[in-house]
Amino acid sequence: MNNIPDGVYPTMITPFNGDLTIDYKGLKKLIDWYAENGVAGLFAVAQSGAMFELSLQERVDLARRVREYAPKHIPVVASGHISDTLEAQVEELTAIADTEIDTLVLLTNRFAAPYEGDDIWKKNMSRLLEKLPDGVPLGLYECPTPYKRVLSDNLISWIVETGRFGFVKDTCCDPEMIKRRGALTAGSSVKLFNANAPTLLMSMQNGYAGYSGIMTNFHPQLYSWLCNNWEKEPEKAGELQSYLSIASLIEDFGYPMNAKYALKTLGIPIGLTCRRSDMRYHQFSEYDRFLVDQFMVLSKSRIAEL
C-alpha cells in the first residue's frame, strides 16, 4: 500500500549563509511557510537544493533537519545520491535513508549512460535494490543533471512490477507520454507527480497524484488549490492552469536565486546566496528584481481570488 498523500511536493531550495554554509534558521522558516500554504509533502536534497554542490555529510544533515523541522503529518522525500559507482551510491543512499525520511528518491540518470539501453538500466537498478534495505520506501526522479534520463514505457512497467516504488517525479513534459504513464501505473503502488507546470491539469486528468516542481517556491497555494479542486471546479481550474503555464516562464530568469528573492519579499528571512555553479556568480540585477516584483503582484492577486 502506498501511504504517500496526493498533492504538492515542493522541490525545496536550500538557504545559505554568506559563507556558503547551510542556513538552518532560514530553512526552518521556509518549511513553516510551505506547511502554512497547503503542501502535501516536501522533496528535499534535490537539484533545486544544490545537491550536486553539497558534501555527503551536508546532504545527510540537510535531510535530517528537514525531517526534524517538518510537521509529522507532512512526509519528506529526499534524494542526494550523485555518485557514478554503485558502491558510492549505496553509501550515499544508506546514509540518507538513516535520517528517517519517509521516501528515498533515486535519480534515473545514475544507472546507465546516455547511450546505454533499458537492459543496462534495469541490470544496474536491480543490483542496487539488492543492496538497499527491503523496508525503505523508494521513489524515482528524472533529474535533468548531468543528463535527463526519461523513463521509457518499458521501464515504467518494470518499476510497477517490482512493487518497490511509490513516488515518481516526472519531468517528461510530453502530453502523450503523460497519458501512457497514467494508464501504465493505474491501480499500482506508483504515484506520479508532474514537475511541469503547463501540463499539470491534463496530467491530473490522466491519473497523476500531484505536482512536484520548482514553481512551488513562488506560490504553492495555487498548485495546492489546483490539485485539490480540479474535479470540483473544472472551469476555474482550467483558467488557473492557463495562468500557471504563463507564470512558470519566470523559471528562466535566474532560478533559484529569483525564488529566494521572491521568498524574501514574502518575509522569509533567507539570503540570495547560491551554491549551484550556474548561479554562484550570477548578478541578480535590478531588472531581474523588477520582473520578480511584478510577478509576485500577479501571484498575490491570483491567491486572493481562490
KAURDA-V550391 format. One record per residue. N is the residue number from 0. RES is the residue in one small letter. PHI is phi in whole degrees, 0 to 359 (NA if undefined). OMEGA is omega as a letter, one per 30 degrees, with the letter a starting at -180 (* if undefined). D_FIRST is the distance of its C-alpha to the first C-alpha in Angstrom with 2 decimals. Layout:
{{N & RES & PHI & OMEGA & D_FIRST} {N & RES & PHI & OMEGA & D_FIRST}}
This chain:
{{0 & m & NA & a & 0.00} {1 & n & 265 & a & 3.82} {2 & n & 266 & l & 6.30} {3 & i & 285 & a & 9.19} {4 & p & 288 & l & 11.51} {5 & d & 291 & l & 13.61} {6 & g & 129 & a & 17.26} {7 & v & 257 & l & 19.76} {8 & y & 236 & l & 19.47} {9 & p & 302 & l & 23.10} {10 & t & 278 & a & 24.17} {11 & m & 295 & l & 26.14} {12 & i & 280 & l & 29.78} {13 & t & 248 & l & 31.30} {14 & p & 288 & l & 34.48} {15 & f & 235 & l & 37.35} {16 & n & 284 & a & 40.60} {17 & g & 299 & l & 43.87} {18 & d & 269 & l & 43.92} {19 & l & 75 & l & 40.54} {20 & t & 284 & a & 38.72} {21 & i & 289 & l & 35.43} {22 & d & 270 & a & 36.20} {23 & y & 286 & l & 33.78} {24 & k & 295 & l & 35.51} {25 & g & 296 & l & 34.99} {26 & l & 300 & l & 31.34} {27 & k & 298 & l & 30.78} {28 & k & 296 & l & 32.56} {29 & l & 296 & l & 30.57} {30 & i & 297 & l & 27.19} {31 & d & 301 & a & 28.66} {32 & w & 294 & l & 29.70} {33 & y & 304 & a & 26.31} {34 & a & 298 & a & 24.79} {35 & e & 291 & a & 27.70} {36 & n & 247 & l & 27.15} {37 & g & 84 & l & 23.74} {38 & v & 287 & l & 21.44} {39 & a & 271 & a & 17.68} {40 & g & 198 & l & 17.52} {41 & l & 228 & l & 19.93} {42 & f & 250 & a & 20.35} {43 & a & 257 & l & 22.88} {44 & v & 55 & l & 25.10} {45 & a & 241 & a & 25.14} {46 & q & 296 & l & 28.25} {47 & s & 300 & a & 29.14} {48 & g & 270 & l & 29.23} {49 & a & 66 & a & 31.70} {50 & m & 299 & a & 29.56} {51 & f & 286 & l & 32.07} {52 & e & 255 & l & 34.84} {53 & l & 256 & l & 33.31} {54 & s & 290 & l & 33.83} {55 & l & 301 & a & 30.97} {56 & q & 298 & l & 31.87} {57 & e & 294 & l & 31.86} {58 & r & 297 & l & 28.42} {59 & v & 296 & a & 27.09} {60 & d & 299 & a & 29.04} {61 & l & 295 & l & 27.89} {62 & a & 299 & a & 24.16} {63 & r & 296 & a & 24.87} {64 & r & 293 & l & 26.96} {65 & v & 299 & l & 24.54} {66 & r & 295 & l & 21.87} {67 & e & 292 & a & 24.74} {68 & y & 279 & a & 26.15} {69 & a & 287 & l & 23.11} {70 & p & 304 & a & 22.26} {71 & k & 299 & a & 19.46} {72 & h & 280 & l & 17.46} {73 & i & 257 & a & 17.67} {74 & p & 290 & l & 15.37} {75 & v & 244 & l & 17.42} {76 & v & 255 & a & 16.69} {77 & a & 212 & l & 19.70} {78 & s & 248 & l & 21.44} {79 & g & 110 & l & 24.97} {80 & h & 261 & a & 25.49} {81 & i & 235 & a & 28.67} {82 & s & 283 & l & 30.45} {83 & d & 268 & a & 31.39} {84 & t & 277 & l & 31.31} {85 & l & 299 & a & 28.33} {86 & e & 298 & a & 29.72} {87 & a & 292 & l & 30.05} {88 & q & 294 & l & 26.58} {89 & v & 299 & l & 25.12} {90 & e & 299 & a & 27.32} {91 & e & 297 & a & 26.27} {92 & l & 292 & l & 22.51} {93 & t & 296 & l & 22.72} {94 & a & 295 & l & 24.88} {95 & i & 293 & a & 22.62} {96 & a & 298 & a & 19.53} {97 & d & 289 & l & 21.79} {98 & t & 277 & l & 22.25} {99 & e & 72 & l & 19.05} {100 & i & 296 & a & 17.62} {101 & d & 271 & l & 13.94} {102 & t & 214 & l & 13.51} {103 & l & 262 & a & 16.21} {104 & v & 256 & a & 17.45} {105 & l & 259 & l & 19.59} {106 & l & 278 & a & 22.56} {107 & t & 292 & a & 22.87} {108 & n & 271 & a & 26.65} {109 & r & 266 & a & 26.66} {110 & f & 244 & l & 26.16} {111 & a & 194 & l & 29.08} {112 & a & 287 & a & 32.34} {113 & p & 304 & a & 33.01} {114 & y & 269 & a & 35.04} {115 & e & 266 & a & 32.61} {116 & g & 270 & a & 30.42} {117 & d & 299 & a & 26.85} {118 & d & 296 & l & 27.73} {119 & i & 293 & l & 28.68} {120 & w & 301 & a & 25.60} {121 & k & 295 & l & 23.27} {122 & k & 298 & a & 25.55} {123 & n & 289 & l & 25.54} {124 & m & 297 & l & 21.83} {125 & s & 298 & l & 21.30} {126 & r & 297 & l & 23.88} {127 & l & 294 & a & 22.22} {128 & l & 301 & l & 18.77} {129 & e & 295 & a & 20.76} {130 & k & 263 & l & 22.24} {131 & l & 264 & l & 19.25} {132 & p & 302 & a & 17.52} {133 & d & 300 & a & 14.47} {134 & g & 277 & a & 12.57} {135 & v & 276 & l & 13.24} {136 & p & 296 & a & 10.63} {137 & l & 239 & l & 12.66} {138 & g & 222 & l & 14.01} {139 & l & 226 & a & 17.13} {140 & y & 220 & l & 20.22} {141 & e & 279 & a & 23.12} {142 & c & 291 & a & 25.66} {143 & p & 287 & a & 29.21} {144 & t & 244 & f & 30.93} {145 & p & 282 & l & 32.58} {146 & y & 208 & a & 31.81} {147 & k & 266 & l & 29.18} {148 & r & 258 & l & 27.03} {149 & v & 278 & a & 25.43} {150 & l & 292 & l & 22.84} {151 & s & 286 & l & 24.20} {152 & d & 302 & l & 22.55} {153 & n & 299 & a & 22.63} {154 & l & 287 & l & 20.70} {155 & i & 300 & l & 18.07} {156 & s & 298 & a & 17.58} {157 & w & 294 & a & 17.65} {158 & i & 292 & l & 14.96} {159 & v & 297 & a & 12.62} {160 & e & 295 & a & 13.83} {161 & t & 293 & a & 13.30} {162 & g & 71 & a & 9.51} {163 & r & 264 & a & 10.49} {164 & f & 247 & l & 10.54} {165 & g & 239 & a & 8.82} {166 & f & 246 & l & 12.15} {167 & v & 230 & l & 15.26} {168 & k & 271 & a & 18.55} {169 & d & 267 & l & 20.59} {170 & t & 241 & a & 24.36} {171 & c & 291 & l & 25.66} {172 & c & 57 & a & 27.60} {173 & d & 232 & a & 28.10} {174 & p & 305 & a & 27.62} {175 & e & 292 & l & 27.64} {176 & m & 294 & l & 25.14} {177 & i & 301 & l & 22.85} {178 & k & 299 & a & 23.10} {179 & r & 295 & a & 22.33} {180 & r & 296 & l & 19.30} {181 & g & 300 & l & 17.91} {182 & a & 290 & a & 18.54} {183 & l & 292 & a & 17.24} {184 & t & 260 & a & 13.73} {185 & a & 302 & l & 13.53} {186 & g & 78 & a & 10.70} {187 & s & 260 & l & 8.86} {188 & s & 280 & a & 6.24} {189 & v & 277 & l & 9.61} {190 & k & 248 & a & 11.11} {191 & l & 261 & l & 14.88} {192 & f & 238 & a & 17.22} {193 & n & 281 & l & 20.86} {194 & a & 265 & a & 23.54} {195 & n & 257 & a & 26.39} {196 & a & 298 & a & 27.86} {197 & p & 299 & a & 29.95} {198 & t & 258 & a & 27.15} {199 & l & 297 & a & 24.60} {200 & l & 300 & a & 25.26} {201 & m & 294 & l & 25.31} {202 & s & 290 & l & 22.04} {203 & m & 297 & l & 20.41} {204 & q & 293 & l & 22.17} {205 & n & 250 & l & 20.55} {206 & g & 96 & l & 16.89} {207 & y & 288 & a & 16.63} {208 & a & 268 & a & 14.70} {209 & g & 166 & a & 17.73} {210 & y & 236 & l & 20.50} {211 & s & 219 & a & 21.00} {212 & g & 221 & a & 24.71} {213 & i & 287 & a & 27.90} {214 & m & 291 & l & 29.28} {215 & t & 292 & l & 27.11} {216 & n & 275 & l & 29.81} {217 & f & 247 & a & 32.32} {218 & h & 209 & a & 30.84} {219 & p & 297 & a & 27.12} {220 & q & 302 & a & 27.98} {221 & l & 293 & l & 28.75} {222 & y & 289 & l & 25.50} {223 & s & 297 & l & 23.52} {224 & w & 299 & a & 25.66} {225 & l & 298 & a & 25.19} {226 & c & 295 & a & 21.39} {227 & n & 268 & a & 21.40} {228 & n & 232 & a & 24.40} {229 & w & 298 & l & 24.92} {230 & e & 281 & a & 24.25} {231 & k & 285 & a & 26.34} {232 & e & 229 & a & 29.24} {233 & p & 298 & a & 29.39} {234 & e & 293 & l & 33.02} {235 & k & 295 & l & 32.65} {236 & a & 296 & l & 29.51} {237 & g & 295 & l & 31.56} {238 & e & 294 & l & 34.39} {239 & l & 297 & l & 32.28} {240 & q & 301 & l & 30.71} {241 & s & 299 & l & 34.28} {242 & y & 295 & a & 35.15} {243 & l & 298 & l & 32.13} {244 & s & 298 & l & 33.03} {245 & i & 289 & a & 36.57} {246 & a & 298 & a & 35.69} {247 & s & 293 & l & 33.51} {248 & l & 295 & l & 36.76} {249 & i & 298 & l & 37.44} {250 & e & 306 & a & 35.13} {251 & d & 277 & a & 38.13} {252 & f & 244 & l & 40.45} {253 & g & 84 & l & 39.79} {254 & y & 285 & g & 36.09} {255 & p & 268 & a & 34.89} {256 & m & 298 & a & 38.29} {257 & n & 293 & l & 38.57} {258 & a & 292 & l & 35.24} {259 & k & 295 & l & 36.61} {260 & y & 295 & l & 39.77} {261 & a & 300 & l & 37.96} {262 & l & 294 & l & 36.08} {263 & k & 297 & l & 39.45} {264 & t & 294 & l & 40.86} {265 & l & 269 & l & 38.17} {266 & g & 94 & l & 39.26} {267 & i & 279 & a & 36.65} {268 & p & 280 & l & 38.87} {269 & i & 231 & l & 38.10} {270 & g & 269 & a & 40.50} {271 & l & 270 & a & 40.59} {272 & t & 301 & l & 40.65} {273 & c & 234 & l & 38.38} {274 & r & 267 & a & 37.70} {275 & r & 304 & a & 36.71} {276 & s & 299 & a & 39.62} {277 & d & 284 & a & 39.95} {278 & m & 246 & a & 40.37} {279 & r & 302 & a & 42.28} {280 & y & 248 & l & 45.66} {281 & h & 289 & l & 44.80} {282 & q & 268 & a & 47.38} {283 & f & 283 & a & 45.60} {284 & s & 280 & l & 48.62} {285 & e & 298 & l & 49.93} {286 & y & 295 & l & 49.04} {287 & d & 300 & l & 45.38} {288 & r & 296 & l & 45.44} {289 & f & 301 & l & 47.23} {290 & l & 297 & a & 44.48} {291 & v & 293 & l & 41.65} {292 & d & 302 & l & 43.70} {293 & q & 293 & l & 44.11} {294 & f & 302 & a & 40.47} {295 & m & 291 & l & 39.42} {296 & v & 297 & l & 41.93} {297 & l & 296 & a & 40.27} {298 & s & 299 & l & 36.79} {299 & k & 298 & l & 37.90} {300 & s & 296 & l & 39.47} {301 & r & 296 & l & 36.30} {302 & i & 297 & a & 34.31} {303 & a & 296 & a & 37.06} {304 & e & 279 & a & 36.74} {305 & l & 293 & * & 33.11}}
